[in-house]
Amino acid sequence: QVQVVESGGGLVQAGGSLRLSCTVSGSMFRFSNMGWYRQAPGKQRELVARITSGGTTNYADSVKGRFTIARGNGKNMVYLQMNNLKPGDTAAYYCNAVLVTGAEYWGQGTQVTVSA
């Protein structure tokens, strides 16, 4: 059974940094895309950043230049380095993993709160 586990959320002041980690286990297949999404109260879930198996990345315009996504050496881990955080970044952050088969998995989410 595939499990997706996030960690690294917390409370930080505006201008601070956090690093989110995501570990995926239990799959016999390789992952194609892995990414981070976020959902603030009353808003739809939105893409934050995504990375392909080949290392191609894409980011939401609102986080470009501040956030960096990277995959771990074992390829079943993905990180999100978040710098210069703003109150508007406050949300629950979810890790997303897509297998080469097309199957998609989500983590439970980790809360990021940025105070002004």
C-alpha positions in Angstrom: 0.0 0.0 0.0 1.4 3.4 -1.0 1.8 5.9 1.8 2.7 9.5 1.4 3.9 11.3 4.6 4.7 15.0 4.9 6.6 16.8 7.6 8.2 20.2 8.3 5.2 22.5 8.6 4.9 25.0 11.5 4.5 28.6 12.6 7.0 31.2 11.3 7.1 34.9 11.1 6.9 36.7 7.8 10.3 36.7 6.1 11.2 33.4 7.6 11.9 30.0 6.1 10.6 26.4 6.3 11.5 23.2 4.6 8.8 20.6 3.9 9.7 17.0 3.3 7.6 14.2 1.7 8.4 10.5 1.8 6.5 8.0 -0.4 6.7 4.3 0.4 5.1 1.0 -0.7 5.2 1.4 -4.5 6.6 -1.2 -6.9 6.6 1.4 -9.6 8.6 4.5 -10.3 7.1 7.9 -9.8 6.8 10.4 -12.7 5.7 13.7 -11.2 5.9 14.7 -7.6 4.7 18.0 -6.2 3.3 20.2 -3.5 -0.2 21.7 -3.4 -1.7 24.0 -0.8 -5.2 24.9 0.3 -6.1 27.9 2.4 -9.4 28.1 4.3 -12.3 28.8 1.9 -10.1 28.4 -1.2 -9.5 25.7 -3.7 -6.4 23.6 -3.6 -3.7 25.0 -5.9 -0.4 23.8 -7.3 2.6 25.3 -5.6 5.4 23.4 -7.3 6.0 20.2 -9.3 9.0 18.3 -10.4 9.2 15.5 -13.1 11.3 12.4 -13.0 13.6 14.2 -15.4 14.0 17.1 -13.0 11.9 19.7 -14.8 10.2 22.0 -12.4 7.3 24.4 -12.5 6.0 26.8 -9.9 3.0 28.9 -9.2 3.7 32.6 -10.1 3.1 33.6 -6.5 6.1 31.5 -5.2 8.6 31.9 -8.0 12.0 33.1 -6.7 11.0 32.2 -3.1 10.3 28.4 -3.1 12.4 25.6 -4.5 11.3 22.0 -5.1 13.8 19.1 -5.2 13.7 15.3 -5.2 15.8 13.2 -2.9 18.5 10.9 -4.0 16.3 7.9 -3.5 13.7 9.5 -5.9 10.9 8.7 -3.5 11.4 11.8 -1.5 10.6 15.4 -2.4 11.4 18.6 -0.6 10.0 22.1 -0.7 12.3 24.9 0.6 10.3 28.0 1.3 12.1 31.3 1.9 10.8 34.8 2.5 7.5 33.5 3.6 4.4 35.8 3.5 1.1 35.6 5.4 -0.5 34.8 2.1 1.4 31.5 2.1 -0.5 30.3 5.1 -2.3 27.0 4.2 -2.3 23.3 4.5 0.4 21.9 2.2 -0.1 18.5 0.5 2.4 16.3 -1.2 1.3 14.7 -4.4 2.9 11.7 -6.1 2.0 10.3 -9.5 3.1 6.9 -10.6 4.2 6.1 -14.2 1.0 4.0 -14.3 -1.0 7.2 -13.8 -2.1 6.4 -10.2 -2.1 9.4 -8.0 -1.5 9.6 -4.2 -1.9 12.4 -1.7 -0.5 12.9 1.8 -2.5 14.0 4.8 -1.2 17.5 4.7 1.0 19.7 6.9 0.0 23.1 8.2 2.1 26.2 7.4 1.2 29.4 9.3 3.0 32.7 8.6 2.4 35.5 11.0 2.7 39.1 10.0 
